[in-house]
Amino acid sequence: MRLTAPPARETGRRDAEGMAVASFVTGLAGLLVLNLILGPTAIVLAALALRRGTLRRFRAHLGLVLGVADLLVLGVLTLVHGTTPWVVWSR
């Protein structure tokens, strides 16, 4: 006796679409806060969504670009202040 239904084929695609949206949201939020954590998260989610064949390819690509931009913002802040940004806040 089975207690659950077998997974549908569309489950993987729906997950990939959710990953594309999550990639975009984390990349956008990472521009403002926690860019060291949210940037790589956006990149990984975008790569997984694209690999699984999401229908929201533009949003996944945008999440990928925003994730890279998060890391670039962190690098620029580090260069400008001469130290990591979270140390600057402690002064």
C-alpha positions as CSV (number, residue, x, y, z in Angstrom):
1,M,0.0,0.0,0.0
2,R,1.4,3.4,-1.1
3,L,0.7,6.4,1.1
4,T,1.8,9.0,-1.4
5,A,1.4,9.4,-5.1
6,P,4.5,8.9,-7.4
7,P,6.2,12.2,-8.3
8,A,5.0,13.8,-11.5
9,R,7.4,14.8,-14.3
10,E,6.4,18.4,-13.8
11,T,7.7,18.5,-10.3
12,G,11.3,19.0,-11.4
13,R,10.3,21.8,-13.8
14,R,8.3,23.6,-11.1
15,D,11.3,23.3,-8.8
16,A,13.5,24.8,-11.4
17,E,11.1,27.7,-11.9
18,G,11.1,28.3,-8.2
19,M,14.9,28.3,-8.2
20,A,15.0,30.9,-11.0
21,V,12.8,33.2,-9.0
22,A,14.7,32.6,-5.7
23,S,18.0,33.3,-7.6
24,F,16.6,36.6,-8.8
25,V,15.3,37.6,-5.3
26,T,18.5,36.6,-3.5
27,G,20.7,38.4,-6.0
28,L,18.6,41.5,-5.7
29,A,18.6,41.5,-1.9
30,G,22.4,40.7,-2.0
31,L,23.1,44.1,-3.5
32,L,21.9,45.7,-0.3
33,V,22.8,43.3,2.5
34,L,24.8,40.1,3.1
35,N,26.4,40.1,-0.4
36,L,29.0,37.6,0.6
37,I,26.3,35.0,1.4
38,L,23.5,35.9,-1.0
39,G,25.7,36.4,-4.1
40,P,27.0,32.9,-4.3
41,T,23.6,31.6,-3.3
42,A,22.0,33.4,-6.3
43,I,24.7,32.1,-8.6
44,V,24.2,28.4,-7.5
45,L,20.4,28.7,-7.7
46,A,20.6,30.2,-11.2
47,A,23.0,27.5,-12.4
48,L,20.8,24.8,-11.0
49,A,17.6,26.3,-12.6
50,L,19.3,26.6,-16.0
51,R,20.6,23.1,-15.8
52,R,17.1,21.7,-15.0
53,G,15.6,23.5,-17.9
54,T,13.5,26.3,-16.4
55,L,11.0,28.1,-18.5
56,R,12.0,31.4,-16.7
57,R,15.4,31.5,-18.4
58,F,15.6,35.3,-18.3
59,R,15.0,35.5,-14.6
60,A,17.6,32.8,-14.0
61,H,20.1,34.7,-16.1
62,L,19.2,37.9,-14.3
63,G,19.8,36.1,-10.9
64,L,23.2,34.9,-12.2
65,V,24.2,38.5,-13.2
66,L,22.9,39.9,-9.9
67,G,24.9,37.3,-8.0
68,V,28.1,38.2,-9.8
69,A,27.3,41.9,-9.2
70,D,26.9,41.2,-5.4
71,L,30.5,39.8,-5.3
72,L,31.7,42.8,-7.4
73,V,30.1,45.2,-5.0
74,L,31.8,43.4,-2.1
75,G,35.1,43.6,-3.9
76,V,34.8,47.3,-4.6
77,L,33.8,48.0,-1.0
78,T,36.8,46.1,0.1
79,L,39.1,48.0,-2.2
80,V,37.7,51.4,-1.3
81,H,37.9,50.9,2.5
82,G,41.1,48.8,2.5
83,T,39.3,46.2,4.6
84,T,36.2,44.1,4.6
85,P,33.0,46.1,4.9
86,W,31.8,44.4,8.1
87,V,35.0,45.6,9.9
88,V,34.3,49.2,8.8
89,W,31.0,49.1,10.6
90,S,32.7,48.3,13.9
91,R,34.6,51.6,14.0
